[in-house]
């Protein structure tokens, strides 16, 4: 028992430190975890690490947080599962909660408004870079790009994001595995599913249970990069409920981007903005809870998932559809952020520094904040 506790404490200590210092998004988080648990600590070998990474792609949720949960589970059992996930998410949650308080209290001041003015174009550039990097990996065949573009266009047409996500995933899975079944009859039987969408809701009064269950739903179905989260947040909180504006949504992304750890702590900010501390805690719990459940269920199945052509095809399709959603929401948010020539120049400079010189996104966000602050001070 003492040995188990020591391992749990070891897992908690590692992921609390990573959650406090791991800037740069999911890809950077995974690289840091690989260095810590494979190269330095030798908890896993490279093949096992890759198997875990592949498994996180097959389940919804934030990939880097799920890697922390997987690693904690393998190292220290059920206690490690909780310690890994909570340890990685907790520092960012607390930082975002503090920044949310500052924003709500001082966000209307010219200085705070100016800082966010400068950060928003940088965030757009960071998302575009992520879209480019992920697209090069996800679009394995030319026709997959067509699926992604179609998803983006249908998103603009108002088709529900879940229908697009799973419809794209099923379509790619069927095409890849067409030699394994009678495709025409299968599609004819499943085609009605492709057009399913939830009706848009009229603006509804805010309430905490709906806030919690909305984030629980998002955490249970969201595939792809954390930036795909934007499509889901906008669909629910801006379009369906009318609780947020596009400006507030991009502010939420900016707050989440300037902190270490998972981008999903954007939920903490939105929850606080809408419902104070109770809203922040319920939102955070709702969006992260499904990841713990999915990791616990999927960990024993990893060897089978890794070798399944059907699971692989579905994953490829979901990834491409996720990128289509991501592109559509980036266009919408860009129109709300790139409001004048200075904002456009800020975004272009940030993109150049990201693409050409690989400057850390944290420094770029700090630079954007300085640009915005100077604009507000100089008028």
C-alpha angles and dihedrals in degrees: 000000000000090000091051091051091049091053092047090051089048091053092046092049094050097048095042087057093046091046089055097046109024105108125163107066135270097315091053091045092054091049091051092048091050090053092049104042102029107031103028108026098023093215089143138016123236095262094052090047091052091049090054091048091051091049092054088057091057096055130058122255142060107328099210093048090049089051088055090050093048093048092046091051094051092046101043111006123234094342089053091049090060095038094051096050098038092043093054096045101037101074093050091045092055093045092049090047090054092046090048090056090050092048095049091046099041105013094107094057116106091242095052092044090050093050092053090045088060097041097052097067089048090053090052090052091049091051092049090052091050089049090052095047094045092044093057089055099039101045097071095159129030094244090058088066088058089055091051093049091047091052091051092050093046089050089057087050090059102255111155114264094229091055090050094046097050094032090056091045093051093045094053092043091053094047093048092047097037092122090060098061145020094273100192096056092043093052092046089055094046101035096097088062091063094066098047115122137158115250116252112257127226115244107289131198114265117257133167099233092055089047091053096045092046091056090042089055092048092049090049098052109026114116128179132025121355087247089068083069087079092068092054095043092051094046093053108029101032105030107026105031102022091219096128138034124224088253092055091048093054088046088055091052090048091052091048092047097054092057129075122246129036122357087223088084083082081088089064091057094047091048092052093046091053103032112010121234094336089052092048093051095045092047092050093047092047097051097043101038096078091056092062091049094046093048092049091051098041102042095082090046098054096105091055095044091051093059100039116110090197094054090045092051092048090049092051091051095046091050092052092046090048090056090051091054090045092053093049095051091044089057091051094047091045090059088055095047107036094066102146141011094273092054091049092049090048091053093047093049091048090049092050092050091048098045101036106028102024092228113183110262091229091064091047092053089050089050091050090051090053091049091051093045092050090049091053093047096045094043 
